[in-house]
Amino acid sequence: MGFDVTVVTCECEETYPKNLSASEVAMFLSQKKAAAFNGKIHNNEILISADTIVVLKDKILGKPKDRNDAESILNDLSNQEHKVITGCCIRTAEKNIVFCEQTIVKFAPLNSEEINYYIEKYSPFDKAGAYGVQEWIGMIGIERLQGDYYNVMGLPAHRLWKELKEI
């Protein structure tokens, strides 16, 4: 978006209360990540944190634990429509803004050869839903997408821009 940014990483356990809706989970985790930042936010700084979840038939799909889990998740997503929800937290010295965006993604039928190729070549183990839309599987497997493409990548760029303009 043309900003000078500094990426700050911190450890944050991605657990959440089980009574939250999917949208609430995404926002909760984005706030949890922002809270893990120990530094002071100065007047000319903005902290942005985000967390993306994938929801299939009301079940939140996390990051795959191993190769078998990644294969199982991708088989479940094959020929199905699912939601990608990204929670975003914007913190300044004076404000705390939290929102989420939802994108609907429809996968074409994926065969085992395609799934195995993707897992071997792209290592989807750090991605909710075991896939990256910007990678090979997104190009060959996604039939349609309704909403913000960048949201599926992990940051709802259009909405974030809108919120930053308000600040």
DSSP file (Angstrom, degrees, kcal/mol; ACC not computed):
  #  RESIDUE AA STRUCTURE BP1 BP2  ACC     N-H-->O    O-->H-N    N-H-->O    O-->H-N    TCO  KAPPA ALPHA  PHI   PSI    X-CA   Y-CA   Z-CA
    1    1 A M              0   0    0      0, 0.0     0, 0.0     0, 0.0     0, 0.0   0.000 360.0 360.0 360.0   3.8    0.0    0.0    0.0
    2    2 A G        +     0   0    0      1,-0.3     2,-0.3     0, 0.0     0, 0.0   0.579 360.0 133.0  91.8  10.1    3.1    2.2   -0.2
    3    3 A F        -     0   0    0      1,-0.0     2,-0.6     0, 0.0    -1,-0.3  -0.653  61.6-118.7 -92.4 149.6    3.8    2.4    3.6
    4    4 A D        -     0   0    0     -2,-0.3     2,-0.3     2,-0.0    -1,-0.0  -0.793  46.3-173.9 -79.5 122.7    7.2    2.0    5.2
    5    5 A V        -     0   0    0     -2,-0.6     2,-0.5     2,-0.0     0, 0.0  -0.876  26.9-154.8-124.3 154.3    6.7   -1.0    7.4
    6    6 A T        -     0   0    0     -2,-0.3     2,-0.5     2,-0.0    -2,-0.0  -0.998  20.2-140.7-122.0 125.1    8.6   -2.9   10.0
    7    7 A V        -     0   0    0     -2,-0.5     2,-0.5     2,-0.0    -2,-0.0  -0.765  19.4-171.8 -89.0 126.4    7.6   -6.5   10.5
    8    8 A V        -     0   0    0     -2,-0.5     2,-0.3     2,-0.0    -2,-0.0  -0.976   3.8-161.7-119.1 126.1    7.7   -7.6   14.2
    9    9 A T        +     0   0    0     -2,-0.5     2,-0.3    28,-0.0    -2,-0.0  -0.808  14.1 167.5-106.7 150.6    7.2  -11.2   15.1
   10   10 A C        -     0   0    0     -2,-0.3     2,-0.4    27,-0.1    27,-0.1  -0.981  40.2 -96.1-153.4 158.7    6.3  -12.5   18.5
   11   11 A E        +     0   0    0     -2,-0.3     2,-0.3    25,-0.1    -2,-0.0  -0.630  45.6 166.3 -80.2 132.8    5.1  -15.8   20.0
   12   12 A C        -     0   0    0     -2,-0.4     2,-0.4     2,-0.0    21,-0.1  -0.904  32.8-133.8-150.5 117.7    1.4  -16.1   20.3
   13   13 A E        -     0   0    0     -2,-0.3     2,-1.5     1,-0.1    -2,-0.0  -0.578  18.7-138.8 -72.7 127.6   -0.5  -19.3   21.0
   14   14 A E        +     0   0    0     -2,-0.4     2,-0.3     2,-0.0    -1,-0.1  -0.368  56.0 128.9 -90.1  58.3   -3.5  -19.5   18.6
   15   15 A T        +     0   0    0     -2,-1.5    -2,-0.0    14,-0.1     3,-0.0  -0.763  31.0 178.6-107.4 158.2   -6.0  -20.8   21.1
   16   16 A Y        -     0   0    0     -2,-0.3     2,-0.1     4,-0.0     9,-0.1  -0.982  39.0 -80.5-154.1 158.6   -9.5  -19.3   21.7
   17   17 A P    >   -     0   0    0      0, 0.0     3,-1.2     0, 0.0    11,-0.1  -0.427  37.6-135.0 -63.1 137.6  -12.6  -19.8   23.7
   18   18 A K  T 3  S+     0   0    0      1,-0.3     7,-0.1    -2,-0.1    -3,-0.0   0.603  96.2  69.5 -73.5 -12.0  -14.8  -22.5   22.1
   19   19 A N  T 3  S+     0   0    0      2,-0.0    -1,-0.3     0, 0.0     2,-0.2   0.399  77.9 104.9 -88.4   4.7  -18.0  -20.5   22.5
   20   20 A L  S <  S-     0   0    0     -3,-1.2     2,-0.1     1,-0.1    -4,-0.0  -0.552  72.1-119.1 -86.5 149.2  -17.1  -17.8   19.9
   21   21 A S     >  -     0   0    0     -2,-0.2     4,-2.4     1,-0.1     5,-0.2  -0.335  37.3-100.2 -72.4 166.9  -18.5  -17.6   16.5
   22   22 A A  H  > S+     0   0    0      1,-0.2     4,-2.2     2,-0.2     5,-0.2   0.909 125.2  48.9 -58.6 -43.8  -16.1  -17.9   13.6
   23   23 A S  H  > S+     0   0    0      1,-0.2     4,-2.1     2,-0.2    -1,-0.2   0.908 111.2  50.2 -62.3 -41.1  -16.0  -14.2   13.0
   24   24 A E  H  > S+     0   0    0      2,-0.2     4,-2.9     1,-0.2    -1,-0.2   0.870 107.6  54.5 -65.4 -36.3  -15.4  -13.6   16.7
   25   25 A V  H  X S+     0   0    0     -4,-2.4     4,-2.7     2,-0.2     5,-0.2   0.947 108.3  48.3 -61.5 -48.7  -12.5  -16.2   16.7
   26   26 A A  H  X S+     0   0    0     -4,-2.2     4,-1.8     1,-0.2    61,-0.3   0.911 115.9  43.6 -60.0 -43.4  -10.7  -14.4   13.9
   27   27 A M  H  X S+     0   0    0     -4,-2.1     4,-2.2     2,-0.2    -1,-0.2   0.906 112.3  53.4 -69.4 -40.7  -11.1  -11.0   15.7
   28   28 A F  H  X S+     0   0    0     -4,-2.9     4,-2.3     1,-0.2    -2,-0.2   0.930 110.7  46.8 -57.5 -47.4  -10.1  -12.6   19.0
   29   29 A L  H  X S+     0   0    0     -4,-2.7     4,-2.2     1,-0.2    -1,-0.2   0.861 109.8  52.5 -67.5 -35.4   -6.9  -14.0   17.5
   30   30 A S  H  X S+     0   0    0     -4,-1.8     4,-1.8    -5,-0.2    -1,-0.2   0.897 112.3  46.1 -66.8 -37.8   -6.0  -10.8   15.8
   31   31 A Q  H  X S+     0   0    0     -4,-2.2     4,-2.5     2,-0.2    -2,-0.2   0.874 109.7  54.6 -69.4 -37.4   -6.3   -8.9   19.1
   32   32 A K  H  X S+     0   0    0     -4,-2.3     4,-1.2     2,-0.2    -2,-0.2   0.898 108.5  48.9 -62.7 -40.7   -4.4  -11.6   20.9
   33   33 A K  H  < S+     0   0    0     -4,-2.2     4,-0.5     2,-0.2     3,-0.2   0.901 111.0  49.7 -65.3 -40.9   -1.5  -11.1   18.4
   34   34 A A  H >< S+     0   0    0     -4,-1.8     3,-1.2     1,-0.2    -2,-0.2   0.896 108.6  53.2 -64.2 -39.2   -1.6   -7.4   18.9
   35   35 A A  H 3< S+     0   0    0     -4,-2.5    -1,-0.2     1,-0.3    -2,-0.2   0.770  98.5  64.7 -67.3 -25.4   -1.6   -7.9   22.7
   36   36 A A  T 3< S+     0   0    0     -4,-1.2     2,-0.6    -3,-0.2    -1,-0.3   0.664  78.3  99.2 -72.2 -15.3    1.6  -10.0   22.3
   37   37 A F    <   -     0   0    0     -3,-1.2   -27,-0.1    -4,-0.5    10,-0.0  -0.633  55.6-171.8 -73.7 118.8    3.4   -6.9   21.1
   38   38 A N        +     0   0    0     -2,-0.6    -1,-0.2     2,-0.1    -3,-0.0   0.594  49.2  97.3 -90.8 -11.8    5.3   -5.7   24.1
   39   39 A G  S    S-     0   0    0      1,-0.1     2,-0.3     0, 0.0    -2,-0.0  -0.244  78.8-103.5 -78.5 166.1    6.6   -2.4   22.7
   40   40 A K        -     0   0    0      1,-0.0     2,-0.7    -2,-0.0    -1,-0.1  -0.685  28.1-132.8 -85.5 139.6    5.1    1.0   23.1
   41   41 A I        -     0   0    0     -2,-0.3     2,-0.1    51,-0.1    51,-0.1  -0.852  24.1-148.2 -94.9 118.0    3.2    2.5   20.2
   42   42 A H    >   -     0   0    0     -2,-0.7     3,-2.1     1,-0.1    51,-0.4  -0.334  28.8 -98.0 -83.2 167.7    4.4    6.0   19.5
   43   43 A N  T 3  S+     0   0    0      1,-0.3    50,-0.1    49,-0.1    51,-0.1   0.770 123.2  46.4 -57.7 -29.6    2.1    8.8   18.1
   44   44 A N  T 3  S+     0   0    0     48,-0.1     2,-0.3    49,-0.0    -1,-0.3   0.203 101.4  87.7 -99.2  16.6    3.4    8.3   14.6
   45   45 A E    <   -     0   0    0     -3,-2.1    48,-0.4     2,-0.0     2,-0.4  -0.838  52.8-164.1-119.2 153.3    3.1    4.5   14.6
   46   46 A I        -     0   0    0     -2,-0.3     2,-0.5    46,-0.1    46,-0.2  -0.999   9.8-151.5-133.8 131.1    0.3    2.0   13.8
   47   47 A L  E     -A   91   0A   0     44,-3.1    44,-2.9    -2,-0.4     2,-0.5  -0.902  14.2-172.2-102.2 127.6    0.4   -1.6   14.8
   48   48 A I  E     +A   90   0A   0     -2,-0.5     2,-0.3    42,-0.2    42,-0.2  -0.983   7.5 172.1-122.1 126.4   -1.6   -4.0   12.5
   49   49 A S  E     +A   89   0A   0     40,-2.3    40,-2.9    -2,-0.5     2,-0.3  -0.958   5.0 179.9-129.8 152.5   -2.1   -7.6   13.4
   50   50 A A  E     -A   88   0A   0     -2,-0.3     2,-0.3    38,-0.2    38,-0.2  -0.986  14.3-165.7-149.1 155.8   -4.3  -10.2   11.6
   51   51 A D  E     -A   87   0A   0     36,-2.1    36,-2.8    -2,-0.3     2,-0.4  -0.981  11.5-154.4-145.2 136.6   -5.4  -13.8   11.8
   52   52 A T  E     -A   86   0A   0     -2,-0.3     2,-0.3    34,-0.2    34,-0.2  -0.909  10.4-175.9-115.5 135.2   -7.1  -15.8    9.1
   53   53 A I  E     -A   85   0A   0     32,-2.9    32,-2.5    -2,-0.4     2,-0.4  -0.914  17.3-140.5-124.9 156.0   -9.3  -18.9    9.6
   54   54 A V  E     -AB  84  61A   0      7,-0.9     7,-3.4    -2,-0.3     2,-0.5  -0.962  16.0-162.7-116.0 132.7  -11.0  -21.2    7.1
   55   55 A V  E     -AB  83  60A   0     28,-3.0    28,-2.6    -2,-0.4     2,-0.5  -0.967   9.2-179.5-123.5 121.3  -14.5  -22.4    7.8
   56   56 A L  E >  S- B   0  59A   0      3,-2.6     3,-1.6    -2,-0.5    26,-0.1  -0.975  76.8 -20.5-121.0 118.1  -16.1  -25.4    6.1
   57   57 A K  T 3  S-     0   0    0     -2,-0.5    -1,-0.2    24,-0.3     3,-0.1   0.911 127.9 -50.8  50.3  49.8  -19.6  -26.3    7.1
   58   58 A D  T 3  S+     0   0    0      1,-0.2     2,-0.5    -3,-0.1    -1,-0.3   0.562 115.2 116.9  66.9  12.3  -19.4  -24.4   10.4
   59   59 A K  E <   -B   56   0A   0     -3,-1.6    -3,-2.6     2,-0.0     2,-0.5  -0.945  64.0-132.4-112.1 127.9  -16.1  -26.1   11.3
   60   60 A I  E     -B   55   0A   0     -2,-0.5     2,-0.6    -5,-0.2    -5,-0.2  -0.659  17.5-152.4 -79.0 124.1  -12.9  -24.1   11.7
   61   61 A L  E     -B   54   0A   0     -7,-3.4    -7,-0.9    -2,-0.5    68,-0.2  -0.872  15.6-166.0 -97.6 119.0  -10.0  -25.7    9.8
   62   62 A G        -     0   0    0     -2,-0.6    67,-1.6     1,-0.2    68,-0.2   0.021  39.4 -58.4 -85.9-162.8   -6.7  -24.8   11.4
   63   63 A K        -     0   0    0     65,-0.2    -1,-0.2    66,-0.1    65,-0.2  -0.609  68.3 -98.6 -76.3 140.8   -3.2  -25.2   10.1
   64   64 A P        -     0   0    0      0, 0.0    -1,-0.1     0, 0.0     3,-0.1  -0.342  21.4-147.9 -65.6 142.0   -2.4  -28.9    9.2
   65   65 A K  S    S-     0   0    0      1,-0.1     2,-0.3    -3,-0.0    60,-0.1   0.813  74.1 -20.2 -76.7 -32.1   -0.5  -30.8   11.9
   66   66 A D  S  > S-     0   0    0      1,-0.0     4,-2.4    -3,-0.0     5,-0.2  -0.889  84.2 -71.3-160.7-174.2    1.3  -33.0    9.3
   67   67 A R  H  > S+     0   0    0     -2,-0.3     4,-2.4     1,-0.2     5,-0.2   0.898 126.8  50.9 -61.2 -43.5    1.2  -34.3    5.8
   68   68 A N  H  > S+     0   0    0      1,-0.2     4,-2.3     2,-0.2    -1,-0.2   0.895 110.7  49.4 -62.6 -40.0   -1.8  -36.6    6.4
   69   69 A D  H  > S+     0   0    0      2,-0.2     4,-2.7     1,-0.2    -1,-0.2   0.909 110.0  51.0 -66.0 -41.9   -3.8  -33.8    8.0
   70   70 A A  H  X S+     0   0    0     -4,-2.4     4,-2.4     1,-0.2    -2,-0.2   0.913 111.2  48.6 -60.9 -42.8   -3.0  -31.4    5.0
   71   71 A E  H  X S+     0   0    0     -4,-2.4     4,-2.2     2,-0.2    -2,-0.2   0.909 112.0  48.8 -63.5 -42.6   -4.2  -34.1    2.6
   72   72 A S  H  X S+     0   0    0     -4,-2.3     4,-2.2     2,-0.2    -2,-0.2   0.919 111.7  48.8 -63.4 -44.8   -7.4  -34.7    4.6
   73   73 A I  H  X S+     0   0    0     -4,-2.7     4,-2.1     1,-0.2    -2,-0.2   0.931 112.4  47.5 -61.8 -46.5   -8.1  -30.9    4.8
   74   74 A L  H  X S+     0   0    0     -4,-2.4     4,-1.5     1,-0.2    -1,-0.2   0.864 110.4  52.6 -66.9 -35.0   -7.6  -30.5    1.0
   75   75 A N  H  < S+     0   0    0     -4,-2.2    -1,-0.2    -5,-0.2    -2,-0.2   0.899 109.5  50.0 -62.9 -40.1   -9.8  -33.5    0.3
   76   76 A D  H  < S+     0   0    0     -4,-2.2    -2,-0.2     1,-0.2    -1,-0.2   0.873 112.1  47.2 -65.3 -37.1  -12.5  -31.9    2.5
   77   77 A L  H >< S+     0   0    0     -4,-2.1     3,-2.1    -5,-0.1    30,-0.4   0.731  86.3 113.3 -76.9 -22.6  -12.2  -28.6    0.6
   78   78 A S  T 3< S-     0   0    0     -4,-1.5    30,-0.1     1,-0.3     3,-0.1  -0.264  93.0  -2.8 -55.9 129.0  -12.3  -30.3   -2.8
   79   79 A N  T 3  S+     0   0    0     29,-1.8     2,-0.3     1,-0.2    -1,-0.3   0.728 114.3 113.4  61.2  24.7  -15.5  -29.4   -4.7
   80   80 A Q    <   -     0   0    0     -3,-2.1    27,-2.7    28,-0.3     2,-0.4  -0.874  64.7-128.8-125.7 157.2  -16.7  -27.4   -1.8
   81   81 A E  E     + C   0 106A   0     -2,-0.3   -24,-0.3    25,-0.2     2,-0.3  -0.861  35.9 170.3 -98.8 138.7  -17.5  -23.8   -1.0
   82   82 A H  E     - C   0 105A   0     23,-2.8    23,-3.0    -2,-0.4     2,-0.4  -0.924  29.5-113.4-143.1 168.7  -16.0  -22.5    2.2
   83   83 A K  E     -AC  55 104A   0    -28,-2.6   -28,-3.0    -2,-0.3     2,-0.5  -0.843  13.9-159.6-106.3 141.5  -15.4  -19.2    4.1
   84   84 A V  E     -AC  54 103A   0     19,-2.8    19,-2.4    -2,-0.4     2,-0.5  -0.989  15.9-173.4-116.4 120.4  -12.2  -17.4    4.7
   85   85 A I  E     -AC  53 102A   0    -32,-2.5   -32,-2.9    -2,-0.5     2,-0.5  -0.963   6.1-168.3-120.2 124.9  -12.4  -15.0    7.6
   86   86 A T  E     -AC  52 101A   0     15,-2.2    15,-1.9    -2,-0.5     2,-0.4  -0.959   7.1-155.8-115.2 124.3   -9.6  -12.6    8.5
   87   87 A G  E     -AC  51 100A   0    -36,-2.8   -36,-2.1    -2,-0.5     2,-0.4  -0.767  14.0-166.5 -91.5 142.2   -9.7  -10.7   11.8
   88   88 A C  E     -AC  50  99A   0     11,-3.1    11,-2.2    -2,-0.4     2,-0.5  -0.995   9.9-164.6-135.2 136.7   -7.7   -7.5   11.8
   89   89 A C  E     -AC  49  98A   0    -40,-2.9   -40,-2.3    -2,-0.4     2,-0.5  -0.986   2.8-168.2-123.0 127.3   -6.6   -5.3   14.7
   90   90 A I  E     -AC  48  97A   0      7,-3.1     7,-3.0    -2,-0.5     2,-0.4  -0.969  10.4-175.3-115.1 121.8   -5.3   -1.8   14.2
   91   91 A R  E     +AC  47  96A   0    -44,-2.9   -44,-3.1    -2,-0.5     2,-0.2  -0.963   9.1 168.7-121.5 135.4   -3.7   -0.1   17.3
   92   92 A T        -     0   0    0      3,-2.5   -46,-0.1    -2,-0.4   -51,-0.1  -0.677  57.0 -87.5-122.0-176.6   -2.4    3.4   17.6
   93   93 A A  S    S+     0   0    0    -48,-0.4   -50,-0.1   -51,-0.4   -47,-0.1   0.774 129.0  22.9 -62.9 -23.7   -1.4    5.2   20.7
   94   94 A E  S    S+     0   0    0    -51,-0.1     2,-0.3     1,-0.1    -1,-0.2   0.610 118.5  54.1-117.9 -17.8   -5.0    6.3   21.1
   95   95 A K        -     0   0    0      2,-0.0    -3,-2.5    72,-0.0     2,-0.4  -0.856  45.3-166.4-127.9 156.2   -7.2    3.8   19.3
   96   96 A N  E     -C   91   0A   0     -2,-0.3     2,-0.5    -5,-0.2    -5,-0.2  -0.919  18.0-178.5-137.5 110.9   -7.9    0.1   19.0
   97   97 A I  E     -C   90   0A   0     -7,-3.0    -7,-3.1    -2,-0.4     2,-0.4  -0.940   0.7-177.3-115.2 129.3  -10.0   -0.9   15.9
   98   98 A V  E     +C   89   0A   0     -2,-0.5     2,-0.3    -9,-0.2    -9,-0.2  -0.991  14.4 145.3-129.1 134.3  -11.0   -4.5   15.3
   99   99 A F  E     -C   88   0A   0    -11,-2.2   -11,-3.1    -2,-0.4     2,-0.3  -0.945  27.4-144.1-152.3 171.1  -12.9   -5.9   12.4
  100  100 A C  E     -C   87   0A   0     -2,-0.3     2,-0.3   -13,-0.2   -13,-0.2  -0.985   4.4-154.6-141.2 156.1  -13.2   -8.9   10.2
  101  101 A E  E     -C   86   0A   0    -15,-1.9   -15,-2.2    -2,-0.3     2,-0.4  -0.949   9.4-149.8-127.2 149.1  -13.8   -9.6    6.5
  102  102 A Q  E     -C   85   0A   0     -2,-0.3     2,-0.4   -17,-0.2    46,-0.3  -0.965   9.9-174.3-124.1 136.2  -15.2  -12.7    4.9
  103  103 A T  E     -C   84   0A   0    -19,-2.4   -19,-2.8    -2,-0.4     2,-0.5  -0.990  18.9-138.7-126.5 137.2  -14.6  -14.2    1.5
  104  104 A I  E     -CD  83 146A   0     42,-2.6    42,-2.9    -2,-0.4     2,-0.4  -0.838  21.7-169.9 -95.9 129.9  -16.4  -17.1    0.0
  105  105 A V  E     -CD  82 145A   0    -23,-3.0   -23,-2.8    -2,-0.5     2,-0.5  -0.971   8.5-161.1-123.5 134.7  -14.1  -19.6   -1.9
  106  106 A K  E     -CD  81 144A   0     38,-2.5    37,-2.4    -2,-0.4    38,-1.2  -0.967   9.3-155.5-117.7 118.5  -15.2  -22.4   -4.1
  107  107 A F  E     - D   0 142A   0    -27,-2.7    35,-0.2    -2,-0.5     3,-0.1  -0.690  13.0-131.1 -88.0 143.8  -12.8  -25.2   -5.0
  108  108 A A        -     0   0    0     33,-3.4   -29,-1.8    -2,-0.3   -28,-0.3  -0.351  51.6 -70.3 -73.7 168.4  -13.1  -27.4   -8.1
  109  109 A P        -     0   0    0      0, 0.0     2,-0.4     0, 0.0    -1,-0.2  -0.488  55.5-155.7 -61.5 130.5  -12.8  -31.1   -7.6
  110  110 A L        -     0   0    0     -2,-0.2     2,-0.2   -36,-0.2   -32,-0.1  -0.927   2.6-145.1-110.5 133.5   -9.2  -31.9   -6.7
  111  111 A N     >  -     0   0    0     -2,-0.4     4,-2.3     1,-0.1     3,-0.2  -0.513  29.1-105.5 -92.6 168.6   -7.8  -35.3   -7.4
  112  112 A S  H  > S+     0   0    0      1,-0.2     4,-2.7     2,-0.2     5,-0.2   0.826 119.3  57.0 -64.0 -32.4   -5.2  -37.1   -5.1
  113  113 A E  H  > S+     0   0    0      2,-0.2     4,-2.3     1,-0.2    -1,-0.2   0.927 109.6  45.0 -64.2 -44.2   -2.4  -36.4   -7.7
  114  114 A E  H  > S+     0   0    0      2,-0.2     4,-2.4    -3,-0.2    -2,-0.2   0.921 114.6  48.5 -64.6 -44.7   -3.1  -32.6   -7.5
  115  115 A I  H  X S+     0   0    0     -4,-2.3     4,-2.4     1,-0.2    -2,-0.2   0.933 113.6  46.1 -62.5 -46.4   -3.3  -32.6   -3.8
  116  116 A N  H  X S+     0   0    0     -4,-2.7     4,-2.4     2,-0.2     5,-0.2   0.886 111.1  52.5 -65.7 -39.2   -0.1  -34.6   -3.3
  117  117 A Y  H  X S+     0   0    0     -4,-2.3     4,-2.6    -5,-0.2     5,-0.3   0.942 111.0  47.8 -59.5 -47.3    1.8  -32.4   -5.8
  118  118 A Y  H  X S+     0   0    0     -4,-2.4     4,-2.6     1,-0.2     5,-0.4   0.933 112.1  48.2 -61.5 -46.7    0.7  -29.3   -4.0
  119  119 A I  H  X S+     0   0    0     -4,-2.4     4,-1.3     1,-0.2    -1,-0.2   0.913 115.4  45.3 -61.4 -42.7    1.7  -30.7   -0.6
  120  120 A E  H  < S+     0   0    0     -4,-2.4    -1,-0.2    -5,-0.2    -2,-0.2   0.892 122.2  34.6 -68.0 -41.0    5.1  -31.8   -1.8
  121  121 A K  H  < S+     0   0    0     -4,-2.6    -2,-0.2    -5,-0.2    -1,-0.2   0.740 128.6  29.9 -89.0 -24.7    6.0  -28.7   -3.8
  122  122 A Y  H  < S-     0   0    0     -4,-2.6    -3,-0.2    -5,-0.3    -2,-0.2   0.509  82.8-142.5-120.6  -6.0    4.4  -26.0   -1.6
  123  123 A S    ><  -     0   0    0     -4,-1.3     3,-0.5    -5,-0.4    -4,-0.1   0.914  16.2-169.0  43.9  75.6    4.5  -27.2    2.0
  124  124 A P  G >   +     0   0    0      0, 0.0     3,-1.3     0, 0.0     6,-0.2   0.073  48.8 116.7 -84.0  27.4    1.1  -25.8    3.2
  125  125 A F  G 3  S+     0   0    0      1,-0.3    -2,-0.1    -6,-0.1     6,-0.0   0.612  71.8  51.3 -77.7 -11.7    1.7  -26.5    6.9
  126  126 A D  G <  S+     0   0    0     -3,-0.5     2,-0.4   -63,-0.1    -1,-0.3   0.143  95.4  90.8-107.0  19.4    1.7  -22.8    8.0
  127  127 A K  S X  S-     0   0    0     -3,-1.3     3,-2.2   -65,-0.1     2,-0.1  -0.952  78.3-119.2-123.7 131.5   -1.6  -22.0    6.3
  128  128 A A  G >  S+     0   0    0     -2,-0.4     3,-0.8     1,-0.3   -65,-0.2  -0.431 107.1  18.3 -58.9 134.0   -5.1  -22.2    7.7
  129  129 A G  G 3  S-     0   0    0    -67,-1.6    -1,-0.3     1,-0.2   -66,-0.1   0.499 120.2 -93.6  78.2   2.4   -7.0  -24.6    5.5
  130  130 A A  G <  S+     0   0    0     -3,-2.2     2,-0.3   -68,-0.2    -1,-0.2   0.710  96.8  88.4  64.5  24.7   -3.7  -26.0    4.2
  131  131 A Y    <   -     0   0    0     -3,-0.8     2,-0.5    -8,-0.1    -1,-0.1  -0.998  61.6-144.5-150.7 156.2   -3.5  -23.8    1.1
  132  132 A G    >   -     0   0    0     -2,-0.3     3,-2.0     1,-0.1     6,-0.7  -0.985  14.5-149.5-116.4 120.3   -2.3  -20.5   -0.2
  133  133 A V  T 3  S+     0   0    0     -2,-0.5     9,-0.1    19,-0.3    -1,-0.1   0.796  98.2  56.9 -58.4 -30.2   -4.6  -18.9   -2.8
  134  134 A Q  T 3  S+     0   0    0      4,-0.1    -1,-0.3    18,-0.1     2,-0.1   0.509  97.9  81.0 -81.3  -4.9   -1.6  -17.2   -4.4
  135  135 A E  S X> S-     0   0    0     -3,-2.0     4,-1.5     1,-0.0     3,-1.1  -0.303 103.5 -80.3 -95.9-179.1    0.1  -20.6   -4.9
  136  136 A W  H 3> S+     0   0    0      1,-0.3     4,-2.2     2,-0.2     5,-0.3   0.849 126.2  56.3 -49.7 -44.8   -0.3  -23.2   -7.6
  137  137 A I  H 3> S+     0   0    0      1,-0.2     4,-2.3     2,-0.2     5,-0.4   0.835 104.5  53.7 -63.8 -31.9   -3.4  -24.8   -6.0
  138  138 A G  H <> S+     0   0    0     -3,-1.1     4,-1.2    -6,-0.7    -1,-0.2   0.891 109.3  48.8 -66.1 -39.3   -5.2  -21.4   -6.1
  139  139 A M  H  < S+     0   0    0     -4,-1.5    -2,-0.2     1,-0.2    -1,-0.2   0.900 125.0  26.7 -68.0 -41.2   -4.5  -21.1   -9.8
  140  140 A I  H  < S+     0   0    0     -4,-2.2    -2,-0.2     1,-0.1    -1,-0.2   0.694 127.3  40.6 -96.5 -19.1   -5.7  -24.6  -10.7
  141  141 A G  H  < S+     0   0    0     -4,-2.3   -33,-3.4    -5,-0.3     2,-0.7   0.688  86.1  87.8-108.9 -19.9   -8.2  -25.3   -8.0
  142  142 A I  E  <  -D  107   0A   0     -4,-1.2   -35,-0.2    -5,-0.4     3,-0.1  -0.736  43.3-179.5 -91.6 116.9  -10.3  -22.2   -7.2
  143  143 A E  E     -     0   0A   0    -37,-2.4     2,-0.3    -2,-0.7    -1,-0.2   0.891  67.8  -8.2 -77.5 -42.9  -13.3  -21.9   -9.4
  144  144 A R  E     -D  106   0A   0    -38,-1.2   -38,-2.5     2,-0.0     2,-0.4  -0.990  53.3-157.5-155.6 161.3  -14.6  -18.7   -7.9
  145  145 A L  E     -D  105   0A   0     -2,-0.3     2,-0.6   -40,-0.2   -40,-0.2  -0.995   4.1-162.3-143.4 131.4  -14.1  -16.3   -5.2
  146  146 A Q  E     +D  104   0A   0    -42,-2.9   -42,-2.6    -2,-0.4     2,-0.3  -0.933  64.0  12.9-120.9 107.7  -16.6  -13.8   -3.7
  147  147 A G  S    S-     0   0    0     -2,-0.6     2,-0.6   -44,-0.2   -44,-0.2  -0.890 109.7  -8.6 128.9-161.6  -15.0  -11.0   -1.8
  148  148 A D    >>  -     0   0    0     -2,-0.3     4,-1.0   -46,-0.3     3,-0.6  -0.623  46.8-157.3 -80.0 115.8  -11.5   -9.6   -1.2
  149  149 A Y  H >> S+     0   0    0     -2,-0.6     4,-1.1     1,-0.2     3,-0.7   0.898  95.8  55.6 -55.8 -43.4   -8.8  -11.8   -2.8
  150  150 A Y  H 3>>S+     0   0    0      1,-0.3     5,-2.4     2,-0.2     4,-0.8   0.772  97.2  64.1 -65.9 -25.6   -6.2  -10.4   -0.4
  151  151 A N  H X45S+     0   0    0     -3,-0.6     3,-0.7     1,-0.2    -1,-0.3   0.898 100.3  51.7 -61.2 -40.2   -8.4  -11.4    2.5
  152  152 A V  H <<5S+     0   0    0     -4,-1.0   -19,-0.3    -3,-0.7    -1,-0.2   0.810 105.5  55.9 -67.5 -29.2   -7.8  -15.0    1.5
  153  153 A M  H 3<5S-     0   0    0     -4,-1.1    -1,-0.3     2,-0.2    -2,-0.2   0.675 131.8 -93.1 -75.2 -17.6   -4.1  -14.3    1.4
  154  154 A G  T <<5S+     0   0    0     -4,-0.8    -3,-0.2    -3,-0.7    -2,-0.1   0.467 100.8  72.6 122.6   2.4   -4.4  -13.1    5.1
  155  155 A L      < -     0   0    0     -5,-2.4     2,-2.1  -105,-0.1    -2,-0.2  -0.877  69.2-137.6-148.9 114.7   -4.9   -9.4    5.0
  156  156 A P     >  -     0   0    0      0, 0.0     4,-2.9     0, 0.0     5,-0.2  -0.460  30.5-179.5 -72.7  82.8   -8.2   -7.7    4.0
  157  157 A A  H  > S+     0   0    0     -2,-2.1     4,-2.6     1,-0.2     5,-0.2   0.858  71.5  49.9 -58.0 -45.5   -6.4   -5.0    2.0
  158  158 A H  H  > S+     0   0    0      1,-0.2     4,-2.1     2,-0.2    -1,-0.2   0.950 116.4  41.2 -61.7 -48.9   -9.4   -3.0    0.8
  159  159 A R  H  > S+     0   0    0      1,-0.2     4,-2.5     2,-0.2    -2,-0.2   0.890 113.3  54.3 -66.6 -39.1  -11.0   -2.8    4.2
  160  160 A L  H  X S+     0   0    0     -4,-2.9     4,-2.7     2,-0.2    -1,-0.2   0.925 108.3  49.6 -60.7 -44.3   -7.7   -2.1    5.9
  161  161 A W  H  X S+     0   0    0     -4,-2.6     4,-2.2    -5,-0.2    -1,-0.2   0.923 110.5  50.8 -58.7 -45.1   -7.1    0.8    3.5
  162  162 A K  H  X S+     0   0    0     -4,-2.1     4,-1.2    -5,-0.2    -2,-0.2   0.921 112.6  45.6 -59.2 -45.4  -10.5    2.2    4.3
  163  163 A E  H  X S+     0   0    0     -4,-2.5     4,-1.1     1,-0.2    -2,-0.2   0.888 111.1  52.5 -67.1 -39.7   -9.9    2.0    8.1
  164  164 A L  H  < S+     0   0    0     -4,-2.7     3,-0.3     1,-0.2    -1,-0.2   0.868 104.4  56.4 -66.1 -35.2   -6.5    3.5    7.8
  165  165 A K  H  < S+     0   0    0     -4,-2.2    -1,-0.2     1,-0.2    -2,-0.2   0.857 103.1  55.9 -62.7 -33.8   -7.9    6.5    5.9
  166  166 A E  H  <        0   0    0     -4,-1.2    -1,-0.2     1,-0.3    -2,-0.2   0.829 360.0 360.0 -67.1 -31.7  -10.3    7.1    8.8
  167  167 A I     <        0   0    0     -4,-1.1    -1,-0.3    -3,-0.3    -2,-0.2   0.483 360.0 360.0 -74.2 360.0   -7.3    7.4   11.2
